[in-house]
Amino acid sequence: MKKRAQPRSHCPVNYGLEAFGDPWALLILRDIVFRGKRTYGEFLRAEEGWATNILASRLGHLISMGILRRDPHETDRRKDLYSLTEKGLDLIPVLLEIVLWSAQHDASSEAHRIPRLVAAIRSGDRAIVDEVRERVRSGEGIVKYYLE
């Protein structure tokens, strides 16, 4: 995904779409926030079936947009660890709203497997956003904490 020198427009929705609105980019964000994935290999094993060139392109794009950062793995120098920057962490409320929307409009949504998380998001209590931010900052995914 090639980064444009200038955005198509300065519409706030357009900015979001150009920064993270690609379906594949959103799946990377999902995997970090909800599943705690951090390495290229972990992303590659997603059920959606990544092509390696697409995954590499989207990771690079999210890094160039300041949403992700790539750091060397602490113990295995052959691997890199991907994590959300503060700008990326600011997308957590957007992802949580997508979960609510899916829970409401997709009868088969996996959101129905995490009713406690959906209820916490639906409550409107900002504490859930803070909790998710802290877990993601420490490299954890949040779904395992809300599975019943």
Secondary structure, DSSP 8 states (H G I E B T S, - for coil): ----SS-S---HHHHHHHHH-SHHHHHHHHHHHHH---SHHHHHTSTT---HHHHHHHHHHHHHTTSEEEEE-SS-TT-EEEEE-HHHHTTHHHHHHHHHHHHHH-TT-GGGG-HHHHHHHHTT-THHHHHHHHHHHTT--SHHHH--
